[in-house]
Amino acid sequence: MIWLSWRQFRAQGVTACVALVPFAAFVVWTGLRLRDDCAAECVRAFQGRLYLLDAVLLALPAVLGMFWGAPLVARELEAGTHRTVWNQSVSRRRWLLVKLLFTAACAAVLAGACSALLTWAAAPYDRLAADRFTALIFGARNVAPVAYAAFAVVLGALLGLVLRRTLPAMALTAAAFVAVQVAMPTLVRPHLVPPVTADARMTVEVLRNLRFLGADASIEGLSVPGGWVTSTSKMRRSNGDPVDLAHYGSCISASPDLASQCIAALDLHVRAEYQPAGRYWRFQWLEVGLFAAMTATAGALGLWRVRRRPD
Amino acid sequence: MSRMNSPDRPVLEAEHLTKRYGKRTALDDCALAVPRGRIVGLVGPNGAGKSTLLNLTCGLTTPTSGALRVLGARPGGNLARVGFVAQDTPVYAGLTVAEHLRMGARLNPSWDGALARRRIADAALDPNARAGRLSGGQRAQLALTVAAAKRPDLLLLDEPAAALDPLARKAFLHDLVDFVAELGSTAILSSHLLADVERVCDHLIVLSGGRVRVAGDVRDLLTDGRRLEELVLSHLEATR
């Protein structure tokens, strides 16, 4: 059964590896340049390029789910070859189990290799930016992508088994996986461990690094070095009273530099909930555990379905 | 076990066997007993329920109601002892002929590699040819070889010769008889071509409208010198 799984997978596996060669080469080249006499200013200049590579790594599991997972069973059902292979001396459940394990393992190894490469390449930048815990980059480093890839493939196979058609299964796999990847950092991950609450004073320095200052005194983009800020309150005065919006409004209509000084002079504070840097690995493994559980659930549903499935 | 392996016990027993697909009834309250060591012709018009009966027998489908025992076990419970060649003889287009044999060897503990290689050579199939490039007849030969080389006690063939031209069909059926005898097994083949059935089968099941119209030994059924075609047509016309 392993031989057949490998033989049927071979072409797709080679295609994926060949397609990822330019990606790997670009990652290595970027990693080398980041280490080649590159000072802080120079490292920061790589931000855009690294975001692009992060995006590729985040998309990789979805692509594997579509091209490795969805056709795994659906293609057999479309071609009718399930009627041949299900009449060998191997039970349907064992057939599916071996196929799932083999393909998910290949996806995990490939995603793991890509992630290891990018984690190495981006290390100088990550040290400087201290943002590897943030929602987007978290899923593009270390072990999390391994679990994403395994889950995407098994999810794709399950949808192919249920829908019995490759193309709809591919489309639904992509949609479902993206939905999970959006829900995870926004709805689930912030609550895996109760966050730490802290009071932050809005200094000129802090204000300059914000992404957004709202007219209602809300802010976006507060960061904690190496940690992950999950929510921030509106700005308040140090005694807890709301901001005098008229005064504040006149501040933010000034030029950005002056605005920061003007607001800082108001001595404002926010309450921030965040996950401190020390929890990074705990969250990586929690993420792996969660996706491993979802992978196992999808696999079990598939095994149940393939046994009961009327032709 | 003794009862299961007893030579008198039918290889296939059905009682009140019914299969519905939604509102359509494919098989309706069928009773059957197929004796061991025969080549059984399963005939009837298109949509009579032939494929349904074979799919139920190999366990690809489950009955809506009724009982079905295959080699003394539930259908699909004896994967190693039942060989099945599905309609349109599905094979893996991307795999070569030799790789199909390797698949068979990997997936079947009772695989007879010598038999498989000999059959491939007899059918003049190039072991390095991809199955997707084979003609319909060659594909049927390959599928039959894979099903036969696991040395099943029961070989099920769903319209195996449908894709073949008349000459290839004749050769294919001749082969089939040879190696059912060699395996010492039972074969059930469905066909809507009565001439094929007449050529090779010694037991007959006529299905029509999801019901068994007649079943039995060909010699018993053809006692008065009638041809098979007349017999079948008379049964089918009587039920119209």
Chai-1 contact restraints between the chains, C-beta under 6 A:
chainA,res_idxA,chainB,res_idxB,connection_type,confidence,min_distance_angstrom,max_distance_angstrom,comment,restraint_id
A,W3,B,R106,contact,1.0,0.0,6.0,A-B,restraint_1
A,L4,B,M103,contact,1.0,0.0,6.0,A-B,restraint_2
A,G80,B,P90,contact,1.0,0.0,6.0,A-B,restraint_3
A,T81,B,P90,contact,1.0,0.0,6.0,A-B,restraint_4
A,T81,B,Y92,contact,1.0,0.0,6.0,A-B,restraint_5
A,R83,B,A86,contact,1.0,0.0,6.0,A-B,restraint_6
A,R83,B,P90,contact,1.0,0.0,6.0,A-B,restraint_7
A,T84,B,P90,contact,1.0,0.0,6.0,A-B,restraint_8
A,N87,B,C58,contact,1.0,0.0,6.0,A-B,restraint_9
A,N87,B,F84,contact,1.0,0.0,6.0,A-B,restraint_10
A,Q88,B,L107,contact,1.0,0.0,6.0,A-B,restraint_11
A,Q88,B,N108,contact,1.0,0.0,6.0,A-B,restraint_12
A,S89,B,L79,contact,1.0,0.0,6.0,A-B,restraint_13
A,S89,B,A80,contact,1.0,0.0,6.0,A-B,restraint_14
A,S89,B,L107,contact,1.0,0.0,6.0,A-B,restraint_15
A,S89,B,N108,contact,1.0,0.0,6.0,A-B,restraint_16
A,S89,B,P109,contact,1.0,0.0,6.0,A-B,restraint_17
A,V90,B,L107,contact,1.0,0.0,6.0,A-B,restraint_18
A,P310,B,T61,contact,1.0,0.0,6.0,A-B,restraint_19
A,P310,B,T62,contact,1.0,0.0,6.0,A-B,restraint_20
A,D311,B,N55,contact,1.0,0.0,6.0,A-B,restraint_21
A,D311,B,L60,contact,1.0,0.0,6.0,A-B,restraint_22
A,D311,B,T61,contact,1.0,0.0,6.0,A-B,restraint_23
